[in-house]
Amino acid sequence: MFLGHIAIGLAAKRATPTVSLATWIASVQLVDLLWPFFLLAGLEHVRIAPGITAFTPLDFYDYPITHSLVAGVVWGMAFAGGWMIVTGRRGRAPLLLAAGVVSHWVLDVISHRPDMPVLPSGPYVGLGLWNSVPATLAVELTMFAAGLTLYVRSGAAGRRRASFWLLVVFLLVVYAGASFGPPPPDTRTLAWSALALWLLLPWAWWADRITNR
């Protein structure tokens, strides 16, 4: 998933108005933000195998450090702990941010074939939503629309609505390109292109910043 993860961050922002959208995107996408670094370091691996699922040609056969459930829990605790250290804040927000990190694994289990590790060496689970392109699009776009509705109704975008809607259009364009574009030529190119996900964080921070309070 991609838009599905973002949808969780948009919806969660309404529950925690003082936590920035950038922080929420970092939470729900943390393991995908880290994943390309582990690919480039040769610590995790992926194959380009067109036809392995109807929706994506990627064979995620080795990514226990970022995408196992146990690792997700550890990354979630680290993220929440780091957020508390940086902000000096406590309360329910860090618990929700940690849950946001773990939510990535849950949504990936829905979309992936059985390649999502519970422990680093298995067992592996996956419900295979990606085996159907129409079902994948229906689920992700519905989730994104719901998260977007909750976010907008909260009034979180402040006066920077234009930059926020440009971000929304950008996310949809990236999703369409990843969904219907050609597969990457090799895994190294895939890893470098995946690093572009980091650009969402400053953009989301700017688009979400409330200036009319």
Protein Blocks (a to p, Z undefined) as FASTA:
>chain_A
ZZlmmmmmmmmmmmmmmbcfklmmmmmmmmmmmmmmmmmnopaccdddehkamkbccdcf
bcfklmgmklmmmmmmmmmmmmmmmnopgcjllmmmmmmmmmmmmmmmmmmccfbcfbfn
opaddehlmmpmklmmmmmmmmmmmmmmmmmmnomnmmmlmmmmmmmmmmmmmmmmmmmm
ccdfbfklmmmmmmmmmmmmmmmmmmmpcckZZ
